[in-house]
Amino acid sequence: MTATPRIFGISGWKNSGKTGLAVRLVAEFTRRGYRISTIKHAHHDFDIDKVGADSYRHREAGAHEVTIVSGTRYAIMHELRGAPEPSFAEILARIAPCDLVLIEGYKREPIPKIEARRLEAKSREPLAPTDPHIVAIAADHPVTGTDLPVFDLDDTMAITDFVTRVTGLPPLSPATA
């Protein structure tokens, strides 16, 4: 694991299959022995603690950061309280060392990414023609008119192999796997 992790993104319109693809990739990379982290960008307000929970009450009382710690996990919630959304680089800097960070969303970031496309997506307008950082397309339907590699949206193994090659993720030795 390196201090500067390899990064690969998944872009697409709402309901394009981004989350399903991200989950399958995390599972496959983890099965192969890699340590994977994810960053998901939301375009809306979200909450991860329940109304009435102690952490919720701390946050509602005005805490800048609330950290919840147990024997199985910890989470840090940071309230912006009117401050601007942190940059992608600032969020990436907070990620613990890992082999690969998969990014869901952040359509406009200059990182290598795959475009997810589904017939049921909110928009069918292709992102690839106007984003030079899209290096492949994963779709649930035939895609023509592109020189980019095209994968079936559900072909997790082939997409995992592709991401491994594009990011230069080194093979794991039996001792580290």
C-alpha positions as CSV (number, residue, x, y, z in Angstrom):
1,M,0.0,0.0,0.0
2,T,1.2,3.4,-0.8
3,A,0.6,6.8,0.7
4,T,-0.7,8.1,-2.6
5,P,-3.3,5.4,-3.6
6,R,-4.2,4.5,-7.1
7,I,-7.6,6.1,-8.1
8,F,-10.3,5.0,-10.5
9,G,-13.7,6.5,-11.0
10,I,-17.2,5.3,-12.0
11,S,-19.3,8.0,-13.7
12,G,-22.7,8.1,-15.2
13,W,-26.1,9.6,-14.9
14,K,-28.6,8.8,-12.1
15,N,-29.8,5.2,-12.2
16,S,-27.0,4.3,-14.7
17,G,-25.7,1.4,-12.5
18,K,-22.8,3.2,-10.8
19,T,-23.4,1.9,-7.3
20,G,-24.0,-1.7,-8.4
21,L,-20.8,-1.7,-10.4
22,A,-18.9,-0.1,-7.5
23,V,-20.1,-2.7,-5.1
24,R,-19.2,-5.6,-7.4
25,L,-15.7,-4.1,-8.1
26,V,-15.1,-3.7,-4.3
27,A,-16.1,-7.3,-3.7
28,E,-13.9,-8.6,-6.5
29,F,-10.9,-6.6,-5.7
30,T,-11.3,-7.6,-2.0
31,R,-11.6,-11.2,-3.0
32,R,-8.4,-10.9,-4.9
33,G,-6.7,-9.6,-1.7
34,Y,-6.5,-5.8,-2.4
35,R,-7.4,-3.2,0.2
36,I,-10.0,-1.0,-1.4
37,S,-11.6,2.3,-0.2
38,T,-14.4,4.2,-1.8
39,I,-15.5,7.8,-2.0
40,K,-19.1,8.5,-3.0
41,H,-20.2,12.0,-4.0
42,A,-23.8,12.9,-3.3
43,H,-25.6,15.8,-5.0
44,H,-28.0,16.1,-2.1
45,D,-28.1,16.4,1.6
46,F,-27.6,13.1,3.4
47,D,-27.5,11.8,6.9
48,I,-25.8,8.7,8.4
49,D,-27.0,8.8,11.9
50,K,-30.6,8.3,13.2
51,V,-32.7,11.1,14.6
52,G,-32.4,10.9,18.4
53,A,-29.2,8.9,18.5
54,D,-26.4,10.3,20.7
55,S,-24.3,11.2,17.7
56,Y,-27.2,13.0,16.0
57,R,-27.8,15.0,19.2
58,H,-24.1,16.0,19.4
59,R,-24.2,17.1,15.8
60,E,-27.5,19.0,16.2
61,A,-26.1,20.7,19.3
62,G,-23.4,22.2,17.0
63,A,-20.4,19.9,17.1
64,H,-18.0,20.5,14.2
65,E,-17.0,16.8,14.0
66,V,-18.7,13.8,15.6
67,T,-16.8,10.6,15.9
68,I,-18.5,7.3,16.7
69,V,-16.2,4.5,17.7
70,S,-17.0,0.8,18.5
71,G,-15.1,-2.4,18.5
72,T,-16.0,-3.0,14.9
73,R,-15.9,0.4,13.1
74,Y,-15.6,4.1,13.5
75,A,-17.1,7.0,11.6
76,I,-16.3,10.7,11.6
77,M,-19.1,13.1,10.5
78,H,-17.9,16.6,9.7
79,E,-20.5,19.3,9.6
80,L,-19.7,22.0,7.0
81,R,-22.0,24.6,8.8
82,G,-22.0,26.8,5.7
83,A,-18.4,26.3,4.7
84,P,-17.8,25.2,1.1
85,E,-17.8,21.5,0.2
86,P,-14.3,20.1,0.5
87,S,-12.4,19.6,-2.7
88,F,-11.8,16.1,-4.1
89,A,-8.1,16.4,-3.1
90,E,-9.0,17.3,0.5
91,I,-11.3,14.2,0.8
92,L,-8.7,12.0,-0.9
93,A,-6.1,13.2,1.6
94,R,-8.2,11.9,4.5
95,I,-8.4,8.3,3.2
96,A,-6.3,5.8,5.1
97,P,-3.6,4.0,3.1
98,C,-5.0,1.4,0.7
99,D,-4.3,-0.2,-2.7
100,L,-7.0,1.5,-4.7
101,V,-9.7,4.2,-4.1
102,L,-12.8,3.7,-6.2
103,I,-14.7,6.9,-6.8
104,E,-18.4,7.0,-7.5
105,G,-19.6,10.3,-8.9
106,Y,-17.3,13.3,-9.1
107,K,-18.0,13.3,-12.9
108,R,-15.8,16.3,-13.5
109,E,-12.6,15.2,-11.8
110,P,-9.6,14.5,-14.1
111,I,-9.2,10.9,-13.0
112,P,-9.4,7.7,-15.1
113,K,-13.0,6.5,-15.1
114,I,-15.5,4.1,-16.6
115,E,-18.8,5.4,-17.7
116,A,-21.8,3.3,-16.6
117,R,-24.8,3.3,-18.9
118,R,-28.2,1.7,-18.4
119,L,-31.3,2.0,-20.6
120,E,-33.2,3.0,-17.4
121,A,-30.8,5.9,-16.6
122,K,-32.1,9.4,-15.9
123,S,-30.3,10.5,-19.1
124,R,-28.9,8.5,-22.0
125,E,-26.6,11.4,-23.2
126,P,-23.1,9.8,-23.4
127,L,-20.5,11.4,-21.1
128,A,-17.5,9.9,-22.9
129,P,-17.4,12.2,-26.0
130,T,-16.9,15.3,-23.8
131,D,-14.8,13.7,-21.0
132,P,-11.2,12.8,-22.1
133,H,-10.8,11.0,-18.7
134,I,-13.3,8.3,-19.5
135,V,-11.3,5.3,-20.5
136,A,-14.0,2.7,-21.0
137,I,-17.8,2.2,-21.1
138,A,-19.8,-0.4,-19.2
139,A,-23.4,-0.7,-20.5
140,D,-26.4,-3.0,-20.3
141,H,-27.0,-2.4,-24.0
142,P,-25.0,-2.4,-27.3
143,V,-22.7,0.7,-27.6
144,T,-21.5,1.8,-31.0
145,G,-19.6,4.8,-32.3
146,T,-16.7,4.8,-29.9
147,D,-13.1,3.7,-29.9
148,L,-13.2,3.1,-26.1
149,P,-13.3,-0.4,-24.7
150,V,-16.9,-1.4,-24.0
151,F,-17.9,-3.9,-21.3
152,D,-21.1,-5.5,-20.4
153,L,-22.2,-3.7,-17.2
154,D,-22.3,-7.0,-15.3
155,D,-18.9,-8.4,-16.5
156,T,-17.3,-7.7,-13.2
157,M,-14.2,-9.9,-13.8
158,A,-13.3,-8.2,-17.1
159,I,-13.9,-4.7,-15.7
160,T,-11.8,-5.6,-12.6
161,D,-9.0,-6.8,-14.9
162,F,-9.2,-3.6,-16.9
163,V,-9.1,-1.3,-13.9
164,T,-6.1,-3.3,-12.6
165,R,-4.2,-2.7,-15.9
166,V,-5.2,1.0,-16.2
167,T,-4.2,1.9,-12.6
168,G,-1.0,-0.2,-12.7
169,L,-2.2,-2.1,-9.6
170,P,0.7,-4.5,-8.9
171,P,-0.1,-8.2,-8.6
172,L,-0.2,-9.5,-5.0
173,S,2.3,-12.0,-4.0
174,P,1.0,-15.1,-2.2
175,A,2.5,-13.7,1.1
176,T,0.4,-10.5,0.9
177,A,-2.8,-11.9,-0.6
